[in-house]
Amino acid sequence: MPKPNIHPTWYPEAKVFCNGEVVATIGSTKPELNVDVWSGNHPFFTGTQKIIDTEGRVDRFNRKYGIGEGEKLQRRGIRTKKAEDATPKAKSTKKRK
C-alpha cells in the first residue's frame, strides 16, 4: 500500500500532443505532455529512414574483421586461397624418440 500524501497525482487519461494534435492517451503524472517526435512521425517507424554511410564505416568494419568476398564464397562452399590457408594442417603421427 503506497504511503499517503507523498506521491504525485496520477492522471490515467493524460493526453500526448505532437504539433498541436492529440496522438495518444496514456497514464502519467502530468495531465498533458507535449512531444516533438512520436512513433507516427519518426522515420524509423514510418519506414522512410535512410542509412547514410558517409565515412565508409561499414567498409572499414568489414576490412578490419576480414569480412569480404572470401567469407561469402566460403559460406557457399567455394574454396578460395585464403580459405585453404586457414585450414589446420594435420599433425604428424610419428612418435618422437
C-alpha positions in Angstrom: 0.0 0.0 0.0 1.5 3.4 -1.0 2.1 5.9 1.7 -0.5 8.8 1.6 0.4 12.4 0.6 3.9 11.6 -0.8 3.1 10.5 -4.4 2.3 12.9 -7.3 -1.2 13.0 -8.7 -1.8 10.2 -11.3 -3.7 11.1 -14.5 -4.9 7.9 -16.1 -6.2 9.8 -19.2 -3.2 12.1 -19.9 -3.1 13.5 -23.5 0.1 13.4 -25.6 0.3 16.3 -28.1 2.6 16.4 -31.1 2.3 19.5 -33.4 -0.9 20.6 -31.7 -2.7 17.2 -32.3 -3.6 14.6 -29.7 -1.6 11.5 -30.7 -2.1 9.3 -27.7 -3.8 8.9 -24.3 -1.6 7.4 -21.6 -1.3 7.4 -17.8 1.1 10.0 -16.5 1.8 12.3 -13.5 1.1 15.3 -15.9 -2.3 15.9 -17.5 -0.7 17.0 -20.8 2.5 16.0 -22.5 4.0 17.9 -25.5 6.4 15.9 -27.6 8.3 16.7 -30.8 8.7 13.1 -32.1 6.5 10.1 -31.7 6.2 6.7 -33.5 3.7 8.2 -36.0 6.2 10.7 -37.4 9.6 9.1 -36.7 11.4 7.9 -39.8 12.3 4.6 -38.3 8.7 3.6 -37.6 7.3 5.1 -40.8 9.7 3.2 -43.0 11.3 6.3 -44.5 14.6 6.1 -42.7 17.7 6.1 -44.9 21.1 4.9 -43.7 23.8 7.2 -45.0 27.4 5.8 -44.7 29.4 8.9 -45.4 32.6 7.8 -43.8 32.7 4.2 -45.1 32.2 2.8 -41.6 30.7 -0.4 -42.9 33.5 -1.0 -45.3 36.1 -0.2 -42.7 34.5 -2.6 -40.2 34.4 -5.4 -42.9 38.1 -4.8 -43.7 39.1 -4.7 -40.1 37.4 -8.0 -39.3 38.2 -9.7 -42.6 34.7 -9.9 -43.8 34.7 -9.9 -47.5 34.2 -11.9 -50.6 36.4 -14.8 -49.3 34.0 -15.4 -46.4 30.9 -15.1 -48.6 32.4 -17.7 -51.1 33.5 -20.0 -48.3 29.9 -20.0 -46.8 28.7 -21.1 -50.2 31.1 -24.0 -50.3 33.6 -22.4 -52.8 37.2 -22.7 -51.6 39.5 -19.8 -52.0 43.2 -19.4 -51.4 42.5 -17.6 -48.2 40.2 -20.3 -47.0 42.7 -23.0 -47.9 45.4 -21.2 -45.9 43.1 -21.1 -42.9 42.5 -24.8 -42.7 44.6 -26.5 -40.0 47.3 -28.9 -41.0 47.2 -32.5 -40.0 49.6 -33.4 -37.2 52.3 -35.9 -37.8 51.6 -39.3 -36.3 55.2 -40.3 -35.9 56.4 -40.9 -32.4 59.4 -38.9 -31.1 62.3 -40.7 -29.5 
